[in-house]
Amino acid sequence: MAQEKEITTNFLKSCMNMIKNIYLFKTYKNPMKTLKPLFLALALALSTTAITTQAAEPTITPQKQVAGFYHHQLGNVQITALLDGTNYLSPTLFKGIPATEVTQILKKYHADQAKGVQTSVNAFLVNTGSSLVLVDSGASSCNGPDFGSVQKNLMTAGYKPEQVDTILLTHLHPDHVCGISAKGVASFPNATVYVANAEANYWLDPKQAAKLPQDKQARFKQTVEKIQQAVQPYQAKKHFKTFKLGDNVKGFEVISTPGHTPGHFSFAFKSGNEEIVFVGDIVHSHSIQFDHPETAIDFDVDPKKAVQTRLAQFSRLAKNGQTVAAPHLPFPGIGHIYSKDGKSYQWIPVHFKD
């Protein structure tokens, strides 16, 4: 600020000296010719003062988004949605729907079409009073710099990672499993990890890659490497366990919802007369797959079965009215599924409660 004032003062002094020279040494035979430099000097001095004054005005720095957690009460149980990050998917990843129709849907939702189809990655912490259960864990560093905030948001929400005693994984894709560890160290040191037996067999069987088409093997191996790194600290401590259909894990009913992956499961949990269903990846987009639930996504291992599962679960959840927690719907990803005609569906986000 002081430097700007000094520059302006020095410039004005120079202008005054120029005016003085004009007055002393110029003749008055042509007054307009004599005064022209004077006017230019004054105008320049005034404009420079204005520019300097404008530049000196203080600016208000924009602030960062608030922490990504949301507490939701279900009966006597507190469920905390934890945001891991937000990203955008290419419209071409959605199968069986014309690109022009995707564009129209994005317009309807006022979505940024230049970026693509928005998706969140959420995890959910369930405080039963006697146990702290984490459903899915986010991507950590496996899916790039836009993700990896689950543990930070868990602590900001008032909990500690060492308090988590159980981790339920809907499936083993990196954006659900990578958050359980970092650089070979368990992020939740006192937790036991549970995943479906069929899911563990598919991703962790060393012979599985050879069963796939040649063009899919490289991508599969890259995914498996990330999964193995994530689960290894828990396997080493024998804190990695599997379940099967019909089992009940810490009060959570396991529901088979295959298609997206072979051993994909959802979890239902009741508290009093209320029930919440953690649906996992039966849906990836609130804008595309509610208007068109028959639309698969490129990440589905079995697209046909994934669509069948989504249609069946959407119908059931819309009819029965359970609360839904979804990892890829807009944060906090908690709400209800509504259908007027049983063909198309609508996502009804939870209303904010203090």
Salt bridges, closest charged atoms under 4 A:
GLU101 OE2 - HIS292 NE2 2.82
ASP136 OD2 - HIS176 ND1 3.03
ASP165 OD1 - LYS250 NZ 2.94
ASP175 OD2 - HIS176 NE2 3.58
ASP175 OD2 - HIS328 NE2 3.19
ASP247 OD1 - LYS244 NZ 3.57
ASP281 OD2 - HIS171 NE2 3.20
ASP281 OD1 - HIS176 NE2 2.98
ASP281 OD2 - HIS260 NE2 3.13
ASP281 OD2 - HIS284 NE2 3.33
ASP281 OD1 - HIS328 NE2 3.01
ASP291 OD2 - LYS108 NZ 2.99
GLU294 OE2 - HIS292 ND1 3.09
ASP298 OD2 - ARG219 NH1 3.25
ASP300 OD1 - HIS260 ND1 2.79
